[in-house]
Amino acid sequence: MILRQRVELEKDFYKNELLKMGYFKTPEGLQLYELTLSNLEEIYKAEKAKTGN
């Protein structure tokens, strides 16, 4: 149970950060809530690299 909560907290963090960056959907048309933690983390890192932060 604790692991699941941790995963959900991390997913929420990445979703919120991506939304702040103006990222709402993947190129495939998937919404952020449809993505796994690893997908969200990869996208976050890529978007952050684009902005140079």
DSSP file (Angstrom, degrees, kcal/mol; ACC not computed):
  #  RESIDUE AA STRUCTURE BP1 BP2  ACC     N-H-->O    O-->H-N    N-H-->O    O-->H-N    TCO  KAPPA ALPHA  PHI   PSI    X-CA   Y-CA   Z-CA
    1    1 A M     >        0   0    0      0, 0.0     4,-2.0     0, 0.0     5,-0.2   0.000 360.0 360.0 360.0 -42.9    0.0    0.0    0.0
    2    2 A I  H  >  +     0   0    0      1,-0.2     4,-2.3     2,-0.2     5,-0.2   0.895 360.0  52.6 -64.0 -39.4    2.8    2.4    0.9
    3    3 A L  H  > S+     0   0    0      1,-0.2     4,-2.6     2,-0.2    -1,-0.2   0.918 107.9  51.0 -62.0 -43.8    4.5    1.8   -2.5
    4    4 A R  H  > S+     0   0    0      1,-0.2     4,-2.4     2,-0.2    -1,-0.2   0.904 110.3  49.3 -61.1 -41.6    1.3    2.5   -4.4
    5    5 A Q  H  X S+     0   0    0     -4,-2.0     4,-2.4     2,-0.2    -1,-0.2   0.905 110.4  51.0 -63.8 -41.0    0.9    5.8   -2.5
    6    6 A R  H  X S+     0   0    0     -4,-2.3     4,-2.4     2,-0.2    -2,-0.2   0.921 110.1  49.2 -62.1 -44.6    4.5    6.7   -3.3
    7    7 A V  H  X S+     0   0    0     -4,-2.6     4,-2.7     1,-0.2    -2,-0.2   0.923 111.2  49.7 -61.6 -44.5    4.0    6.0   -7.0
    8    8 A E  H  X S+     0   0    0     -4,-2.4     4,-2.5     1,-0.2    -1,-0.2   0.888 109.9  51.2 -63.9 -38.9    0.9    8.1   -7.1
    9    9 A L  H  X S+     0   0    0     -4,-2.4     4,-2.1     2,-0.2    -1,-0.2   0.917 112.0  46.6 -63.1 -42.7    2.6   11.0   -5.3
   10   10 A E  H  X S+     0   0    0     -4,-2.4     4,-2.4     2,-0.2    -2,-0.2   0.912 111.5  50.9 -66.7 -41.5    5.5   10.8   -7.8
   11   11 A K  H  X S+     0   0    0     -4,-2.7     4,-2.8     1,-0.2     5,-0.2   0.919 109.9  50.8 -60.7 -42.8    3.1   10.6  -10.8
   12   12 A D  H  X S+     0   0    0     -4,-2.5     4,-2.6     2,-0.2     5,-0.2   0.900 108.6  52.5 -61.4 -40.8    1.2   13.7   -9.4
   13   13 A F  H  X S+     0   0    0     -4,-2.1     4,-2.5     2,-0.2    -2,-0.2   0.958 112.8  43.1 -59.1 -51.3    4.5   15.6   -9.1
   14   14 A Y  H  X S+     0   0    0     -4,-2.4     4,-2.6     1,-0.2     5,-0.2   0.897 113.6  51.4 -65.4 -40.3    5.4   14.9  -12.7
   15   15 A K  H  X S+     0   0    0     -4,-2.8     4,-2.4    -5,-0.2    -1,-0.2   0.937 112.1  46.7 -61.1 -46.0    1.9   15.6  -14.0
   16   16 A N  H  X S+     0   0    0     -4,-2.6     4,-2.1    -5,-0.2    -2,-0.2   0.912 113.4  48.3 -63.2 -42.8    1.8   19.0  -12.2
   17   17 A E  H  X S+     0   0    0     -4,-2.5     4,-1.3    -5,-0.2    -1,-0.2   0.916 112.3  48.8 -64.6 -42.3    5.3   19.9  -13.4
   18   18 A L  H  <>S+     0   0    0     -4,-2.6     5,-2.8     1,-0.2     4,-0.4   0.895 109.5  52.4 -64.9 -39.7    4.5   19.0  -17.0
   19   19 A L  H ><5S+     0   0    0     -4,-2.4     3,-1.4     1,-0.2    -1,-0.2   0.900 106.2  53.8 -62.4 -40.0    1.2   21.0  -16.9
   20   20 A K  H 3<5S+     0   0    0     -4,-2.1    -1,-0.2     1,-0.3    -2,-0.2   0.828 106.9  52.7 -61.3 -31.5    3.2   24.0  -15.6
   21   21 A M  T 3<5S-     0   0    0     -4,-1.3    -1,-0.3    -3,-0.2    -2,-0.2   0.496 122.9-108.1 -82.0  -4.4    5.4   23.6  -18.7
   22   22 A G  T < 5S+     0   0    0     -3,-1.4     2,-0.6    -4,-0.4    -3,-0.2   0.672  73.4 141.0  85.7  17.6    2.4   23.6  -21.0
   23   23 A Y      < +     0   0    0     -5,-2.8    -1,-0.3     1,-0.2    -2,-0.1  -0.853   9.0 151.0 -98.0 117.5    2.6   19.9  -21.7
   24   24 A F        +     0   0    0     -2,-0.6     8,-0.9     1,-0.3     2,-0.3   0.712  59.1  20.2-117.6 -32.1   -0.9   18.3  -21.9
   25   25 A K  B    S-A   31   0A   0      6,-0.2    -1,-0.3     7,-0.1     6,-0.2  -0.969  71.4-114.6-141.1 153.1   -0.8   15.3  -24.3
   26   26 A T    >   -     0   0    0      4,-2.3     3,-2.2    -2,-0.3     6,-0.0  -0.395  41.9-102.8 -76.1 164.4    1.8   13.0  -25.8
   27   27 A P  T 3  S+     0   0    0      0, 0.0    -1,-0.1     0, 0.0    -2,-0.0   0.774 125.7  59.7 -58.8 -23.7    2.3   13.2  -29.6
   28   28 A E  T 3  S-     0   0    0      2,-0.1    -2,-0.0     1,-0.0     0, 0.0   0.503 123.3-107.4 -81.9  -4.1    0.2    9.9  -29.7
   29   29 A G    <   +     0   0    0     -3,-2.2     2,-0.3     1,-0.3    -1,-0.0   0.569  68.5 147.7  91.3  10.1   -2.7   11.8  -28.1
   30   30 A L        -     0   0    0      1,-0.1    -4,-2.3     2,-0.0    -1,-0.3  -0.587  44.9-127.2 -80.8 140.6   -2.5   10.2  -24.6
   31   31 A Q  B >   -A   25   0A   0     -2,-0.3     3,-1.4    -6,-0.2     4,-0.3  -0.461  24.7-111.3 -78.6 157.5   -3.4   12.3  -21.6
   32   32 A L  G >  S+     0   0    0     -8,-0.9     3,-1.6     1,-0.3    -1,-0.1   0.860 116.4  60.0 -59.5 -37.0   -1.0   12.6  -18.7
   33   33 A Y  G 3  S+     0   0    0      1,-0.3    -1,-0.3   -18,-0.1   -21,-0.0   0.681  98.7  59.9 -67.7 -15.0   -3.2   10.6  -16.4
   34   34 A E  G <  S+     0   0    0     -3,-1.4    -1,-0.3     2,-0.1    -2,-0.2   0.544  90.8  93.1 -85.9  -7.7   -3.0    7.7  -18.8
   35   35 A L  S <  S-     0   0    0     -3,-1.6     2,-0.1    -4,-0.3    -3,-0.0  -0.492  73.7-119.5 -92.8 155.6    0.8    7.4  -18.5
   36   36 A T     >  -     0   0    0     -2,-0.2     4,-2.5     1,-0.1     5,-0.2  -0.370  33.6-104.0 -81.0 167.7    3.0    5.3  -16.3
   37   37 A L  H  > S+     0   0    0      1,-0.2     4,-2.6     2,-0.2     5,-0.2   0.917 123.0  50.4 -58.8 -44.3    5.4    6.8  -13.8
   38   38 A S  H  > S+     0   0    0      1,-0.2     4,-2.3     2,-0.2    -1,-0.2   0.890 109.9  50.4 -65.6 -37.7    8.4    5.9  -16.0
   39   39 A N  H  > S+     0   0    0      2,-0.2     4,-2.5     1,-0.2     5,-0.2   0.940 111.9  47.7 -61.4 -46.8    6.7    7.5  -19.0
   40   40 A L  H  X S+     0   0    0     -4,-2.5     4,-2.6     1,-0.2    -2,-0.2   0.907 111.6  50.1 -61.0 -43.0    6.0   10.7  -17.0
   41   41 A E  H  X S+     0   0    0     -4,-2.6     4,-2.4     2,-0.2    -1,-0.2   0.913 111.1  48.7 -63.5 -43.3    9.6   10.8  -15.8
   42   42 A E  H  X S+     0   0    0     -4,-2.3     4,-2.3     2,-0.2    -2,-0.2   0.930 113.6  46.3 -62.1 -46.3   11.0   10.4  -19.3
   43   43 A I  H  X S+     0   0    0     -4,-2.5     4,-2.9     1,-0.2     5,-0.2   0.912 111.5  52.3 -64.2 -42.3    8.8   13.1  -20.7
   44   44 A Y  H  X S+     0   0    0     -4,-2.6     4,-2.6    -5,-0.2     5,-0.2   0.930 110.6  47.3 -59.2 -47.1    9.6   15.4  -17.8
   45   45 A K  H  X S+     0   0    0     -4,-2.4     4,-2.2     1,-0.2    -1,-0.2   0.907 113.5  48.4 -62.5 -41.5   13.3   15.0  -18.3
   46   46 A A  H  X S+     0   0    0     -4,-2.3     4,-1.8     2,-0.2    -2,-0.2   0.920 113.7  45.9 -65.6 -44.0   13.0   15.5  -22.0
   47   47 A E  H  X S+     0   0    0     -4,-2.9     4,-1.5     1,-0.2    -2,-0.2   0.893 112.2  51.3 -66.7 -38.8   10.9   18.7  -21.6
   48   48 A K  H  X>S+     0   0    0     -4,-2.6     5,-1.7    -5,-0.2     4,-0.8   0.895 108.4  52.2 -65.0 -39.5   13.2   20.0  -18.9
   49   49 A A  H  <5S+     0   0    0     -4,-2.2     3,-0.4     1,-0.2    -1,-0.2   0.868 105.1  56.2 -64.2 -36.2   16.2   19.4  -21.2
   50   50 A K  H  <5S+     0   0    0     -4,-1.8    -1,-0.2     1,-0.2    -2,-0.2   0.877 110.4  44.0 -62.0 -38.1   14.5   21.4  -24.0
   51   51 A T  H  <5S-     0   0    0     -4,-1.5    -1,-0.2    -5,-0.1    -2,-0.2   0.582 110.7-123.1 -86.1  -9.2   14.1   24.4  -21.7
   52   52 A G  T  <5       0   0    0     -4,-0.8    -3,-0.2    -3,-0.4    -4,-0.1   0.671 360.0 360.0  79.2  16.8   17.6   24.1  -20.4
   53   53 A N      <       0   0    0     -5,-1.7    -4,-0.2     0, 0.0    -5,-0.1   0.421 360.0 360.0 -98.4 360.0   16.6   23.8  -16.8
